[in-house]
Amino acid sequence: QVQLVESGGGLVQAGGSLRLSCTVSGRTIVRYPMVWFRQAPGKEREFVAGTSWSDGSTYYADSVKGRFTISRDNAKNTVYLQMIGLKPEDTAVYSCTTRGRDYSGLSYYTKDYAYWGQGTQVTVSS
């Protein structure tokens, strides 16, 4: 059974930093994209950042480019999201996700992802 567990969320002042972690069990992350989404209250879940497995390419939402960095440690089966310059509009539940067994491409759409963590709350105060 594939499980994803996020950690690292919390309350931070605007301009502060956090590093989120997502550890996967039940399957290696080596051949799969790893992606972070977030969902703010009253809003739909949105793509934040992703990393492909094939060449390590990274992708970011325009709203976080230059502030967030996604990385992966295949040996630890863990993906990270380093966030700096946090803004109140970054407040959301952040969830990591990966695709099902037969799919290796990165997608920007939640419907394409099979496995999700429970999420970790990030709150940025002004």
Summary of the structure (lengths in Angstrom):
residues: 126
radius of gyration: 13.5
end to end distance: 40.2
largest distance: 43.2
contacts: 384
relative contact order: 0.31
helix: 7%
strand: 47%
